[in-house]
Amino acid sequence: MEWILFLMGIVLFVFTFRLFRKNNKDKNSLKLYGLLSYISLAIAIIGMTLIMKPIYMRLPDDLASLIPSAIGVAIIIIASHFLIKPGFDEKK
């Protein structure tokens, strides 16, 4: 189940990100595909967290909740660079 969730999130992210880059001239498309990319990335992060749950459970209590959160936030920050920036680029 976890692998299906992870793979579904990755495939959906790649598909929506491709459409996001292809239709970068239309602001409404940027909003829609950007939102779908974030949702699919969140699905992939949840799947990844569930896959790695046995590893996280071996860590001390504080780290078991901190590390998955930190990984998820880092992935979202990196993705936001690619998903938010095109909407604010000035076309010359």
DABELMO-V453090 format. One record per pair of residues at least 6 apart in sequence whose ideal C-beta (glycine too) atoms are under 7 Angstrom apart, sorted by sequence separation. I is the first residue (numbers start at 1). J is the second residue. D is the distance in Angstrom with one decimal. If there is no record, write none. Layout:
((I/J/D) (I/J/D))
This chain:
((23/29/3.9) (24/30/6.4) (57/64/6.3) (56/64/4.9) (59/67/6.7) (20/30/6.8) (23/33/6.7) (56/67/6.4) (56/68/5.9) (20/33/3.8) (19/33/5.0) (20/34/6.0) (16/33/5.2) (20/37/5.8) (49/68/4.8) (16/36/4.2) (17/37/5.1) (16/37/4.5) (13/37/5.9) (16/40/5.8) (13/40/4.1) (45/72/4.7) (12/40/3.7) (13/41/5.2) (45/75/5.9) (9/40/5.2) (12/43/6.9) (13/44/6.0) (9/41/6.7) (9/43/3.4) (10/44/5.0) (41/75/6.8) (8/43/6.4) (9/44/2.9) (5/43/6.2) (6/44/5.7) (9/47/5.5) (41/79/5.5) (5/46/6.4) (6/47/3.0) (5/47/3.5) (6/48/5.5) (2/47/5.5) (5/50/6.8) (6/51/6.1) (38/83/6.7) (37/83/5.6) (2/50/4.0) (3/51/6.7) (2/51/4.6) (34/83/4.8) (30/86/6.5) (30/87/5.0) (24/86/5.3) (20/83/6.9))
